[in-house]
Amino acid sequence: MSEEITADVARRWRAFCDSIRDAGTDILSSAEELDDVNRAEGLRYLTRLLRGSFEKYIEFADPLDPVLFKMCDERSGYGGDNPDNLYSACPVQPGEIYAITGNRGTIWQFSFNLFRSGTDSQYELLGRLEDKDLEFDADGNFTVILGGEPRDGNWLPLPTGANQILLRQTFRDRSAEQEVSAGIRLLSKNARPAALSVDAMLDKLQGAEDFFCNTGRMMHGWSRDFTRWMNTLPMTDPAFIAEGGGDPSAFFYISSWRLDRDQALLVHLPAFPDDKLWNLALFNFWFESMDYVNFRIHTNNHICRRNDDGSYTLVIANRDPGVANWLDATGHAQGNMIMRAWTGGVRPPDPRTELVNLDDVDWDRKFRRWEP
């Protein structure tokens, strides 16, 4: 490598580091008025987001070397990830042919979603196959073909602009259901990944940089915007959900909450059909799901206690009130929450919220019936 190329690579690396530093400083500046827990998690958020940027745009970025990799897990959620979901993604390239093979397990539902996406974390849905649309053998095995000539059965075309396939899985009871096992391979006969070049690596680095800067700034922008609905839970515009790549089969309710130590935010929901699903989860200021391994920060209508009339009352608080359906705010004075509802396209009744003092609540009445 010539001295000129070496110097250019060094300049590009310094520019990358400067951009990451400046974006990180901007992002952290939005946490100045937050509690200590959210400020600490802001630093961790930057490290997790940088790791995710490298995975998405460097390690697993070649559509000619496809891998279905997990975008979010219990230690790397972002963008309002659902603790009842698993998200696996792979880059794809129009003109090529891919096969995804696997077994459906026993999970409640899953879907393959074909996107045009960019480093600004904006998505356009170009194709979708739900589990109910797929053909399986007697043991639950399946194969989905992406691209190539139209065919019957499990097939999705790869139109111009398509660049990502996402496998989204949703649990009702994560402790009892088995997730989908799936892998992807390239079927195109003459397609092979190229040896890594300096220019290609610099392009990958640029993608990671853009994703880190754009996504990080966008998430704290979300937190600022959703404070307008503080301690309420209105339905979110479906267009906003679509732009972020959200599940098109669900209704979303997104907002912020703020609590004193002795306060609780109650979320009241009406009775819900057993074959449908709602889920509610807590997030920190950065729209990362809170620690759902060590704390109960989310629930749904299949694992929480019902009221006497079939409705539900959830209790968001920083100390245990000694009642059912407590969601632990884990020391956060402020955060975000997202409720998702899968109702087959029929809008559900909106949830109702109520800010209360923990020591003044008649819990028997709150857990008796739906009070709109």
DRENDO-1510 file (C-alpha; in Angstrom, 1 decimal, always signed):
<recs>
REC; n; res; u; v; w
REC; 1; MET; +0.0; +0.0; +0.0 .
REC; 2; SER; +1.4; +3.4; -1.0 .
REC; 3; GLU; +2.1; +6.1; +1.5 .
REC; 4; GLU; -0.5; +8.3; -0.1 .
REC; 5; ILE; -3.2; +5.6; +0.3 .
REC; 6; THR; -2.1; +4.9; +3.9 .
REC; 7; ALA; -2.3; +8.6; +4.7 .
REC; 8; ASP; -5.8; +8.8; +3.1 .
REC; 9; VAL; -7.0; +5.8; +5.2 .
REC; 10; ALA; -5.6; +7.4; +8.3 .
REC; 11; ARG; -7.5; +10.7; +7.5 .
REC; 12; ARG; -10.7; +8.8; +6.9 .
REC; 13; TRP; -10.3; +7.0; +10.2 .
REC; 14; ARG; -9.8; +10.3; +12.1 .
REC; 15; ALA; -12.8; +11.7; +10.4 .
REC; 16; PHE; -14.9; +8.7; +11.4 .
REC; 17; CYS; -13.8; +9.1; +15.0 .
REC; 18; ASP; -14.5; +12.8; +15.0 .
REC; 19; SER; -18.0; +12.3; +13.6 .
REC; 20; ILE; -18.8; +9.6; +16.2 .
REC; 21; ARG; -17.4; +11.8; +19.0 .
REC; 22; ASP; -19.5; +14.8; +17.9 .
REC; 23; ALA; -22.7; +12.8; +17.4 .
REC; 24; GLY; -22.2; +11.1; +20.8 .
REC; 25; THR; -21.7; +14.5; +22.5 .
REC; 26; ASP; -24.9; +15.9; +20.9 .
REC; 27; ILE; -26.8; +12.8; +21.9 .
REC; 28; LEU; -25.6; +12.9; +25.5 .
REC; 29; SER; -26.3; +16.6; +25.8 .
REC; 30; SER; -30.0; +15.8; +25.7 .
REC; 31; ALA; -29.7; +13.9; +29.0 .
REC; 32; GLU; -28.5; +16.8; +31.1 .
REC; 33; GLU; -31.8; +17.1; +33.0 .
REC; 34; LEU; -32.4; +13.4; +33.3 .
REC; 35; ASP; -32.0; +11.1; +36.4 .
REC; 36; ASP; -28.7; +9.3; +37.0 .
REC; 37; VAL; -29.9; +6.0; +35.7 .
REC; 38; ASN; -30.9; +7.4; +32.3 .
REC; 39; ARG; -27.6; +9.4; +32.1 .
REC; 40; ALA; -25.5; +6.3; +32.8 .
REC; 41; GLU; -27.6; +4.3; +30.2 .
REC; 42; GLY; -26.9; +7.1; +27.7 .
REC; 43; LEU; -23.2; +6.2; +27.8 .
REC; 44; ARG; -24.0; +2.5; +27.4 .
REC; 45; TYR; -26.4; +3.3; +24.6 .
REC; 46; LEU; -23.6; +4.9; +22.6 .
REC; 47; THR; -21.5; +1.8; +22.9 .
REC; 48; ARG; -24.3; -0.5; +22.0 .
REC; 49; LEU; -25.4; +1.6; +19.1 .
REC; 50; LEU; -21.8; +1.6; +17.8 .
REC; 51; ARG; -21.6; -2.1; +18.1 .
REC; 52; GLY; -24.9; -2.5; +16.2 .
REC; 53; SER; -23.6; -0.1; +13.5 .
REC; 54; PHE; -20.5; -2.3; +12.9 .
REC; 55; GLU; -22.6; -5.4; +12.8 .
REC; 56; LYS; -25.2; -4.0; +10.4 .
REC; 57; TYR; -22.8; -2.2; +8.0 .
REC; 58; ILE; -19.5; -4.1; +8.3 .
REC; 59; GLU; -19.8; -7.6; +9.7 .
REC; 60; PHE; -23.1; -8.7; +8.2 .
REC; 61; ALA; -23.4; -6.2; +5.3 .
REC; 62; ASP; -22.6; -8.3; +2.2 .
REC; 63; PRO; -25.6; -9.6; +0.3 .
REC; 64; LEU; -23.4; -12.1; -1.4 .
REC; 65; ASP; -22.3; -13.6; +1.9 .
REC; 66; PRO; -25.8; -13.7; +3.6 .
REC; 67; VAL; -26.3; -14.3; +7.3 .
REC; 68; LEU; -29.6; -13.9; +9.3 .
REC; 69; PHE; -28.2; -12.1; +12.3 .
REC; 70; LYS; -30.1; -10.9; +15.4 .
REC; 71; MET; -30.4; -7.1; +15.3 .
REC; 72; CYS; -31.7; -6.9; +18.9 .
REC; 73; ASP; -31.4; -9.0; +22.0 .
REC; 74; GLU; -31.6; -8.5; +25.7 .
REC; 75; ARG; -28.4; -6.5; +25.8 .
REC; 76; SER; -28.6; -4.5; +22.6 .
REC; 77; GLY; -32.2; -3.2; +22.0 .
REC; 78; TYR; -32.8; +0.1; +20.3 .
REC; 79; GLY; -35.6; +1.9; +18.4 .
REC; 80; GLY; -38.4; +0.7; +20.7 .
REC; 81; ASP; -37.5; -3.0; +20.4 .
REC; 82; ASN; -40.3; -5.3; +21.7 .
REC; 83; PRO; -39.2; -7.7; +24.5 .
REC; 84; ASP; -41.8; -10.1; +23.2 .
REC; 85; ASN; -40.1; -10.0; +19.7 .
REC; 86; LEU; -37.0; -11.4; +18.1 .
REC; 87; TYR; -35.6; -9.5; +15.1 .
REC; 88; SER; -33.2; -11.1; +12.6 .
REC; 89; ALA; -32.1; -9.4; +9.4 .
REC; 90; CYS; -30.0; -10.0; +6.3 .
REC; 91; PRO; -28.9; -7.8; +3.4 .
REC; 92; VAL; -30.2; -8.9; +0.0 .
REC; 93; GLN; -29.6; -7.8; -3.6 .
REC; 94; PRO; -32.1; -7.6; -6.4 .
REC; 95; GLY; -31.1; -9.9; -9.3 .
REC; 96; GLU; -29.9; -12.6; -6.9 .
REC; 97; ILE; -31.8; -15.6; -5.6 .
REC; 98; TYR; -31.9; -16.7; -1.9 .
REC; 99; ALA; -33.4; -19.6; +0.1 .
REC; 100; ILE; -34.4; -19.3; +3.7 .
REC; 101; THR; -35.0; -22.7; +5.3 .
REC; 102; GLY; -36.1; -23.4; +8.8 .
REC; 103; ASN; -38.7; -24.7; +11.3 .
REC; 104; ARG; -41.5; -22.7; +12.7 .
REC; 105; GLY; -41.2; -23.9; +16.3 .
REC; 106; THR; -44.2; -23.1; +18.4 .
REC; 107; ILE; -44.0; -19.3; +18.5 .
REC; 108; TRP; -47.3; -17.4; +18.3 .
REC; 109; GLN; -46.6; -15.6; +15.0 .
REC; 110; PHE; -43.7; -14.6; +12.7 .
REC; 111; SER; -43.3; -12.9; +9.3 .
REC; 112; PHE; -40.7; -12.2; +6.7 .
REC; 113; ASN; -40.6; -8.5; +5.7 .
REC; 114; LEU; -38.7; -7.1; +2.7 .
REC; 115; PHE; -37.5; -3.6; +3.0 .
REC; 116; ARG; -35.8; -0.7; +1.3 .
REC; 117; SER; -33.9; +0.8; +4.2 .
REC; 118; GLY; -31.1; +3.3; +4.7 .
REC; 119; THR; -28.6; +4.6; +7.2 .
REC; 120; ASP; -31.3; +7.1; +8.4 .
REC; 121; SER; -33.3; +4.2; +9.8 .
REC; 122; GLN; -36.2; +4.9; +7.5 .
REC; 123; TYR; -38.0; +2.0; +6.0 .
REC; 124; GLU; -40.2; +1.2; +3.0 .
REC; 125; LEU; -42.0; -2.1; +3.1 .
REC; 126; LEU; -41.8; -3.8; -0.3 .
REC; 127; GLY; -43.1; -7.3; +0.5 .
REC; 128; ARG; -44.3; -9.5; +3.3 .
REC; 129; LEU; -45.0; -13.1; +4.1 .
REC; 130; GLU; -46.8; -14.0; +7.3 .
REC; 131; ASP; -46.6; -17.5; +8.9 .
REC; 132; LYS; -50.3; -18.0; +8.0 .
REC; 133; ASP; -49.4; -17.5; +4.3 .
REC; 134; LEU; -46.6; -20.1; +4.3 .
REC; 135; GLU; -46.6; -23.8; +3.5 .
REC; 136; PHE; -45.0; -26.2; +6.0 .
REC; 137; ASP; -44.4; -29.9; +6.0 .
REC; 138; ALA; -45.8; -32.2; +8.7 .
REC; 139; ASP; -42.9; -31.3; +11.1 .
REC; 140; GLY; -43.2; -27.5; +10.6 .
REC; 141; ASN; -40.3; -27.2; +8.2 .
REC; 142; PHE; -40.4; -24.6; +5.5 .
REC; 143; THR; -38.4; -23.0; +2.6 .
REC; 144; VAL; -38.9; -19.4; +1.4 .
REC; 145; ILE; -37.4; -18.4; -1.9 .
REC; 146; LEU; -36.4; -14.7; -2.4 .
REC; 147; GLY; -36.0; -13.5; -6.0 .
REC; 148; GLY; -35.9; -15.3; -9.3 .
REC; 149; GLU; -38.8; -16.2; -11.5 .
REC; 150; PRO; -42.3; -16.2; -10.0 .
REC; 151; ARG; -43.3; -19.5; -8.4 .
REC; 152; ASP; -46.2; -20.9; -6.4 .
REC; 153; GLY; -45.9; -21.2; -2.6 .
REC; 154; ASN; -43.4; -19.6; -0.4 .
REC; 155; TRP; -41.9; -16.9; -2.6 .
REC; 156; LEU; -41.1; -13.2; -2.5 .
REC; 157; PRO; -39.8; -11.1; -5.5 .
REC; 158; LEU; -36.8; -8.9; -5.0 .
REC; 159; PRO; -37.8; -5.6; -6.7 .
REC; 160; THR; -35.5; -2.7; -7.4 .
REC; 161; GLY; -34.4; -1.0; -4.2 .
REC; 162; ALA; -34.9; -4.0; -1.9 .
REC; 163; ASN; -31.9; -4.4; +0.4 .
REC; 164; GLN; -33.0; -6.2; +3.6 .
REC; 165; ILE; -35.1; -9.1; +4.6 .
REC; 166; LEU; -36.3; -9.1; +8.3 .
REC; 167; LEU; -37.6; -12.0; +10.2 .
REC; 168; ARG; -39.8; -10.7; +13.0 .
REC; 169; GLN; -41.1; -13.2; +15.6 .
REC; 170; THR; -43.6; -12.5; +18.4 .
REC; 171; PHE; -44.1; -14.5; +21.6 .
REC; 172; ARG; -47.2; -14.7; +23.8 .
REC; 173; ASP; -45.2; -16.6; +26.4 .
REC; 174; ARG; -41.5; -16.5; +25.9 .
REC; 175; SER; -40.9; -19.1; +28.6 .
REC; 176; ALA; -43.1; -21.7; +26.9 .
REC; 177; GLU; -42.8; -21.1; +23.1 .
REC; 178; GLN; -40.0; -22.2; +20.8 .
REC; 179; GLU; -38.6; -19.6; +18.4 .
REC; 180; VAL; -38.2; -20.1; +14.7 .
REC; 181; SER; -34.9; -21.7; +13.6 .
REC; 182; ALA; -33.9; -20.3; +10.2 .
REC; 183; GLY; -30.9; -19.8; +7.9 .
REC; 184; ILE; -30.3; -18.2; +4.6 .
REC; 185; ARG; -28.2; -19.1; +1.6 .
REC; 186; LEU; -27.4; -17.7; -1.8 .
REC; 187; LEU; -28.7; -19.8; -4.7 .
REC; 188; SER; -27.4; -17.7; -7.6 .
REC; 189; LYS; -24.8; -19.8; -9.3 .
REC; 190; ASN; -22.2; -17.2; -10.2 .
REC; 191; ALA; -22.5; -14.8; -7.3 .
REC; 192; ARG; -19.5; -14.8; -4.9 .
REC; 193; PRO; -18.4; -12.3; -2.3 .
REC; 194; ALA; -15.4; -10.2; -3.4 .
REC; 195; ALA; -12.1; -9.8; -1.6 .
REC; 196; LEU; -12.2; -6.8; +0.7 .
REC; 197; SER; -10.7; -3.7; -0.8 .
REC; 198; VAL; -9.8; -0.3; +0.8 .
REC; 199; ASP; -12.5; +1.5; -1.0 .
REC; 200; ALA; -15.1; -1.2; -0.1 .
REC; 201; MET; -14.1; -1.0; +3.6 .
REC; 202; LEU; -14.2; +2.8; +3.6 .
REC; 203; ASP; -17.8; +2.5; +2.2 .
REC; 204; LYS; -18.7; +0.1; +5.0 .
REC; 205; LEU; -17.2; +2.4; +7.6 .
REC; 206; GLN; -19.2; +5.3; +6.1 .
REC; 207; GLY; -22.4; +3.3; +6.4 .
REC; 208; ALA; -21.7; +2.5; +10.1 .
REC; 209; GLU; -20.9; +6.2; +10.8 .
REC; 210; ASP; -24.1; +7.4; +9.1 .
REC; 211; PHE; -26.2; +4.9; +10.9 .
REC; 212; PHE; -24.7; +5.7; +14.3 .
REC; 213; CYS; -25.1; +9.4; +13.9 .
REC; 214; ASN; -28.5; +9.4; +12.3 .
REC; 215; THR; -30.1; +6.8; +14.4 .
REC; 216; GLY; -28.7; +8.1; +17.7 .
REC; 217; ARG; -30.0; +11.6; +17.0 .
REC; 218; MET; -33.3; +10.3; +15.8 .
REC; 219; MET; -33.9; +8.3; +19.0 .
REC; 220; HIS; -33.3; +11.3; +21.3 .
REC; 221; GLY; -35.5; +13.3; +19.0 .
REC; 222; TRP; -38.3; +10.7; +19.5 .
REC; 223; SER; -37.9; +11.0; +23.3 .
REC; 224; ARG; -38.3; +14.8; +23.0 .
REC; 225; ASP; -41.3; +14.6; +20.7 .
REC; 226; PHE; -43.2; +11.9; +22.7 .
REC; 227; THR; -43.0; +14.0; +26.0 .
REC; 228; ARG; -46.0; +15.9; +24.6 .
REC; 229; TRP; -48.1; +12.9; +25.6 .
REC; 230; MET; -46.5; +12.5; +29.1 .
REC; 231; ASN; -48.3; +9.9; +31.3 .
REC; 232; THR; -51.0; +9.3; +28.6 .
REC; 233; LEU; -51.1; +6.6; +25.9 .
REC; 234; PRO; -52.7; +7.7; +22.7 .
REC; 235; MET; -52.6; +5.8; +19.4 .
REC; 236; THR; -49.5; +6.6; +17.3 .
REC; 237; ASP; -49.9; +7.6; +13.6 .
REC; 238; PRO; -49.5; +4.4; +11.5 .
REC; 239; ALA; -47.5; +6.4; +8.9 .
REC; 240; PHE; -44.9; +7.1; +11.6 .
REC; 241; ILE; -44.8; +3.4; +12.5 .
REC; 242; ALA; -44.4; +2.4; +8.8 .
REC; 243; GLU; -41.5; +4.8; +8.3 .
REC; 244; GLY; -39.6; +3.1; +11.2 .
REC; 245; GLY; -40.2; -0.4; +9.9 .
REC; 246; GLY; -42.8; -1.3; +12.6 .
REC; 247; ASP; -45.0; -4.3; +12.4 .
REC; 248; PRO; -47.9; -3.4; +10.0 .
REC; 249; SER; -50.2; -5.9; +11.6 .
REC; 250; ALA; -50.2; -4.1; +15.0 .
REC; 251; PHE; -51.6; -0.9; +16.4 .
REC; 252; PHE; -49.1; +1.1; +18.3 .
REC; 253; TYR; -49.4; +3.4; +21.3 .
REC; 254; ILE; -46.2; +5.3; +22.2 .
REC; 255; SER; -45.6; +8.0; +24.8 .
REC; 256; SER; -43.4; +9.1; +27.8 .
REC; 257; TRP; -43.9; +8.7; +31.5 .
REC; 258; ARG; -42.5; +10.5; +34.5 .
REC; 259; LEU; -42.9; +9.4; +38.1 .
REC; 260; ASP; -41.9; +10.5; +41.6 .
REC; 261; ARG; -40.7; +7.8; +44.0 .
REC; 262; ASP; -44.1; +7.3; +45.6 .
REC; 263; GLN; -46.1; +7.6; +42.5 .
REC; 264; ALA; -47.5; +5.0; +40.1 .
REC; 265; LEU; -48.9; +5.2; +36.6 .
REC; 266; LEU; -51.8; +2.9; +36.1 .
REC; 267; VAL; -52.7; +1.7; +32.6 .
REC; 268; HIS; -56.3; +0.4; +32.3 .
REC; 269; LEU; -57.2; -1.8; +29.4 .
REC; 270; PRO; -60.6; -3.4; +28.5 .
REC; 271; ALA; -61.2; -7.1; +28.0 .
REC; 272; PHE; -59.4; -8.6; +25.0 .
REC; 273; PRO; -60.1; -11.7; +22.8 .
REC; 274; ASP; -57.9; -14.7; +23.8 .
REC; 275; ASP; -56.9; -15.3; +20.2 .
REC; 276; LYS; -55.5; -11.7; +19.9 .
REC; 277; LEU; -52.6; -10.1; +21.6 .
REC; 278; TRP; -51.6; -6.8; +23.3 .
REC; 279; ASN; -48.2; -6.2; +24.8 .
REC; 280; LEU; -46.9; -3.2; +26.8 .
REC; 281; ALA; -43.2; -2.6; +27.6 .
REC; 282; LEU; -41.1; +0.1; +29.4 .
REC; 283; PHE; -38.1; +1.8; +27.8 .
REC; 284; ASN; -35.5; +4.2; +29.0 .
REC; 285; PHE; -35.1; +7.7; +27.6 .
REC; 286; TRP; -33.1; +6.3; +24.6 .
REC; 287; PHE; -35.9; +3.9; +23.5 .
REC; 288; GLU; -34.0; +0.9; +24.6 .
REC; 289; SER; -36.2; -1.8; +26.3 .
REC; 290; MET; -35.3; -2.0; +30.0 .
REC; 291; ASP; -33.7; -5.0; +31.5 .
REC; 292; TYR; -36.3; -7.7; +30.9 .
REC; 293; VAL; -34.0; -10.6; +32.0 .
REC; 294; ASN; -33.7; -9.5; +35.7 .
REC; 295; PHE; -36.9; -7.3; +36.0 .
REC; 296; ARG; -40.5; -7.5; +34.9 .
REC; 297; ILE; -40.7; -4.5; +32.6 .
REC; 298; HIS; -43.3; -5.8; +30.1 .
REC; 299; THR; -46.4; -7.9; +30.0 .
REC; 300; ASN; -49.2; -9.0; +27.7 .
REC; 301; ASN; -52.7; -10.3; +28.0 .
REC; 302; HIS; -51.6; -13.9; +28.1 .
REC; 303; ILE; -49.3; -13.7; +31.0 .
REC; 304; CYS; -50.7; -11.0; +33.3 .
REC; 305; ARG; -53.6; -11.1; +35.7 .
REC; 306; ARG; -57.1; -10.1; +34.6 .
REC; 307; ASN; -59.6; -8.1; +36.5 .
REC; 308; ASP; -62.8; -9.6; +37.7 .
REC; 309; ASP; -64.6; -8.4; +34.5 .
REC; 310; GLY; -61.8; -9.6; +32.1 .
REC; 311; SER; -60.1; -6.2; +31.8 .
REC; 312; TYR; -56.6; -5.4; +32.9 .
REC; 313; THR; -54.8; -2.9; +35.2 .
REC; 314; LEU; -51.1; -2.5; +34.9 .
REC; 315; VAL; -49.0; -0.7; +37.6 .
REC; 316; ILE; -45.8; +1.2; +36.6 .
REC; 317; ALA; -43.8; +2.2; +39.6 .
REC; 318; ASN; -40.3; +2.2; +41.1 .
REC; 319; ARG; -41.3; +0.2; +44.2 .
REC; 320; ASP; -43.3; -2.9; +44.5 .
REC; 321; PRO; -46.9; -2.0; +45.6 .
REC; 322; GLY; -47.6; -5.7; +46.5 .
REC; 323; VAL; -50.2; -6.2; +43.8 .
REC; 324; ALA; -50.4; -8.0; +40.5 .
REC; 325; ASN; -49.2; -6.7; +37.1 .
REC; 326; TRP; -46.4; -4.5; +38.6 .
REC; 327; LEU; -44.0; -3.3; +35.9 .
REC; 328; ASP; -40.7; -2.2; +37.6 .
REC; 329; ALA; -39.5; +1.2; +36.4 .
REC; 330; THR; -36.0; +0.0; +37.7 .
REC; 331; GLY; -35.0; +3.3; +39.2 .
REC; 332; HIS; -35.9; +5.5; +36.3 .
REC; 333; ALA; -37.7; +8.8; +37.1 .
REC; 334; GLN; -38.6; +9.1; +33.4 .
REC; 335; GLY; -38.9; +6.8; +30.4 .
REC; 336; ASN; -41.0; +5.8; +27.5 .
REC; 337; MET; -43.6; +3.1; +26.9 .
REC; 338; ILE; -45.0; +1.3; +23.9 .
REC; 339; MET; -48.2; -0.7; +23.7 .
REC; 340; ARG; -48.8; -2.9; +20.7 .
REC; 341; ALA; -52.1; -4.6; +19.8 .
REC; 342; TRP; -52.6; -7.3; +17.2 .
REC; 343; THR; -56.3; -7.3; +16.6 .
REC; 344; GLY; -56.7; -8.4; +13.0 .
REC; 345; GLY; -56.9; -4.8; +11.7 .
REC; 346; VAL; -59.8; -3.8; +14.0 .
REC; 347; ARG; -58.8; -0.8; +16.1 .
REC; 348; PRO; -59.0; -1.7; +19.8 .
REC; 349; PRO; -60.4; +0.5; +22.5 .
REC; 350; ASP; -57.8; +3.0; +23.6 .
REC; 351; PRO; -56.0; +2.4; +27.0 .
REC; 352; ARG; -56.6; +4.8; +29.8 .
REC; 353; THR; -53.9; +6.0; +32.2 .
REC; 354; GLU; -54.1; +7.3; +35.7 .
REC; 355; LEU; -51.3; +8.9; +37.8 .
REC; 356; VAL; -51.7; +8.0; +41.5 .
REC; 357; ASN; -49.9; +8.1; +44.9 .
REC; 358; LEU; -49.0; +4.5; +45.8 .
REC; 359; ASP; -50.1; +4.9; +49.4 .
REC; 360; ASP; -53.5; +6.3; +48.6 .
REC; 361; VAL; -54.8; +3.7; +46.1 .
REC; 362; ASP; -57.8; +1.5; +46.7 .
REC; 363; TRP; -56.3; -1.5; +44.9 .
REC; 364; ASP; -59.3; -3.7; +45.3 .
REC; 365; ARG; -61.4; -1.2; +43.3 .
REC; 366; LYS; -58.6; -0.7; +40.7 .
REC; 367; PHE; -58.4; -4.4; +40.0 .
REC; 368; ARG; -62.1; -5.0; +39.9 .
REC; 369; ARG; -63.4; -3.7; +36.5 .
REC; 370; TRP; -62.8; -1.5; +33.4 .
REC; 371; GLU; -63.7; +2.1; +34.2 .
REC; 372; PRO; -63.4; +4.1; +30.9 .
</recs>
